[in-house]
Each structure stands twice: as structure tokens, then as C-alpha cells.
């Protein structure tokens, strides 16, 4: 068995800036019910501070549509029109290009649509960097077990390693932007890199005790 070295990445946050997409979906849904949404800055501040959707909607007196909001959001957030709002984080292609020469890069995401992920990889010129894409939405059994998000990612990675005939010792690090990725890395026993560029503040990330907190991806090159 050839020993490989794997580097795991979350997609939204470390690689893609999803702020515009998140806010546009939220805004479009609220406006469809004649509510006035928060502006992008206020909305994103709420999301990064882990303010629940109910409380965000309540700021626009829209809490009564919470269940409809969730259903509509899930149905549209991974459609092409909204995916096209995502942008690459700074220097992502250069950093992934360098890392690709050293490790097998694997994308591990809670996205529900593998097709949407692959579309964005192609559109942003990232397809050649990742040896595999693990997408939780393609396996409902993972969700039906009532696991937390980090447990779902852990199960995805464990199953992948089994297919690859590798062990958790093959994983060098996991790069993400939420408590989900940090906890998964800790369970796998690998280094955890938390990116401030995503959907959590540096203060919330620090509470999870990651090995490193990064303002952007480039410092990762000298930290592995």
C-alpha cells in the first residue's frame, strides 16, 4: 500500500467567498413576501456571529415565514443563478497549485448538489487541483443518522479513506471556516486550519481551539 498524504478542504469560505450569494438568497426570499431585508453588511455580521435565522428574520419582522424561508432557501441556494455570485478568495489558484504538487487535495463539503460543486470548480478553473470531491448531499444515509455536521464530514472522510486503502494517519490537515471543520479535524487527529474569510468570526473560531487561524490561505503554505 502506497502511503499518500491528504489535505482536506471545505469549499464555502476557505475557497469561495459566498457572502453575496447568501445575502441575495435571503433578500430575494424576504422581498417575495414583502419584507425588507437587512443590508449585506448587517446580514453578514449576523451570520458570522452565528445569529440564528429566526433572529435574523425577526429584525425584519419576518419570523413568521421561518419554515417557508428554510424550504425556499434550500431549493434555490445551489442553483446556477445564485452560484454565479460566488467569488474566489484571494490567491486561491496559486495556493492550491503549490499544494497540489505536495499533497492529494480532497474537497469535503456539506453541499447537497455534486453537480453544483463540479460546475463551480470548472467555472473557477479549480477542477485539476482536487483528486476527489466528497459531497454530503449525495448520501442521505449520512443525514438520516441524525449526526451533527462534523460527524457527517468525519463519516464521509472515513469512508473515503477506506476506499483509498489509507488510514487517518494519511491526513495532514483539514482547512475550513466553521466549528464543523475544526471538530472534524480534531476527531481525525490531524491539524486544523480555520479561515477567518468565511462564515465565522475569529473569536468564535478561537473558542474551538484550532491549531491555526488564518486570515487568508497563503500562510498555509508555510504552516504544514
N, C-alpha and C positions, 0 to 999 in steps of 0.2 A: 504493500500500500504506500503510494507516494504521499508524503505529508505536505499538505497545502497550507497556505496562510490566507485567512479570510478577513476582510474588512467589511463590516455591515453598515449600511446607511439607511436612515429614514429618508423619505422623499420630500415631503412638505416641510419647509423650514430650513433644514441644512442646505438643500439643493435648490429648491424653488421658493421664491417669495410669493406667498399665497394671499397676502393682505388684501389686494384689490378684489380677488375672486370672492373671498369670504364676505367682504363688505357688500359687494354688488349683489350676491345672492340674498343676503339679509335684507338689503334695501329694496330689491325688487319684490320680495315677498311681502314686506310691510306695506309698500305702496299699493300692491294689488288688493289690499284690504283697507286702503285709505288711511293708513297710519304714516306718521312722519318718522323716518329712521334717524338714528344718530349719525353725525358725520363720521368720516372714515377714521379720523384720529381718535375720537372718543370711543368708537366701537372697538378699534384695535387695542386700545388701552384696556378696555374691559376684558377682551379675550385673553390678552397676555397676562392679566392678573387673575385669570381663571374665574371670572364672574359668570355664574350660571346663566343659561339662555333665558330662563324665566325672569331674572332680574334685569337683563338687558332689554327684554321686551317691555317690562314694566316701566322703564324710563320713557317709553313712547306710548304708555297706556295700552299696550298691545298684548299683555299677558294672557288675555282670553283666547288667543289663537295659538297658544304654545304647541298643542298637539298637531294642528294643521301645519304650523311652521316647520316642525321637525319632519313631517311627512313630505312636504313640498321641497324642503332643503335637500333631503336625501335623494329625491328624484331628479334634481337638476344640477347638483354641485359638480358632478363628474361628466357633464355633457360638454361638447366641444366649445360652444359659445362661451362658457364660463372658464373652461380650462385654458382658453387662449388668453385669459387675463393674467395668468401666472408668468412670472419673470425669473430668470436665472439669478441666483445670488452672485455676489462679486467673485470673479476669478474661478468659478466652479469648474469650467472646462480645463483650465491649466492645472488645477489641483488634482482633479480626477485623472487627467492624463499622466501625471507623475506617479500617482498612487497605483494606477493600473499596471505600471511596469514592475511594481514590487509585490502586489497582492492580487488575490481574486476578489473583486468588488461585488457585493451582493446587495440588492435593494430589498429592504424589508418594510412593507407599508401596510397600513390599515385601510387602504383604498379598497373599494368594492368592485371596481372595474379594471381588470387587467388590460383591456383594450385601451382605456383612457390613459393608463400609465405608459403603455408602449407608444401611443400616439404622441405623448409629450416628450418621451425620450427621443423619438425621431425628430420632432419639430425643433428641439433644442440641441440636436447633434450629440446626444449622450449615449446612444444605443451601444456603441462599441466599447464603452467603458465597463459595463456590467455583465458578468458572466451569467447571472441569474436574477430574476425578479420574483420575489415572494409577495403575493398579494392576498391578504386575509379574506377578502370578499369572495374569492373563488372557492372557498371551502367553508360552507355553512356549518359543518360539524364543529369547527373551532368555536363558533359563536354559540351554538346550541348547548355547549357545556357550561354556559354561564361563567366563563372565565373573565378575569379583568383583562384590560388591553395588553398589559405587559406579559401576562400568561399566554395570551394568544400569540404574541410575537415569539415568545420562548418556544411554544409548541411548533410554530412554523419553522423556526431555525433548527430545532432538534430533528424534525422530520427531514429537513433538507440535508443535514449532516449525515443522517443515516443513509440517505440515497447516495450521497457522495462517498460513503465509506470513510468518513472522517469523525473525529471526536471534538468536543468543545475546546480542547486544547489547541485546535487549529485556528480558533478565532482570536485575532489580535485585539480588536476593539469594535465598539458599536458607536456610531455617530448619530445623534438625534437632537430634538429640541424640546422634549417633554419628559415628565416623570416616567412615562411608559418606556421610553428607550433606556433611561438610566436604570430602572429597576430590572429590565430585561438583561442588560449588560451585567448587572450585579449577580443575577441568577445564573448567567452563563459563566461567570468567573473571568470576564475579560475587562479591559479598560473601557471606561465610559467617557465619551466626549459630548458635552452639552453645548449646543449653539444658541447664543443669545439672539440670533437673527430670526428666530421662529416665533412660536405662539406662547412662550412663557418668558417672564422676566428673569433677569439674572438672580434676583433674590429667591424666587420660587425654585429655580434650578439648583441653587446652592443648598437649599434645605434637603435635597435628595442625595447630597454628598457624591456628586460625580467626581471622577478623577481629574477632569479638566473642564473648565468653562471657556468657550471660545467666542470671541466677538465675530469672527469670520472663519472660513475654512483654512486659509493658507497656513496659520500656525500649526495645523495638524501635521504638516509635513515634517516638522522637527520635534514632534512630541510622541511619536510611535516607537 
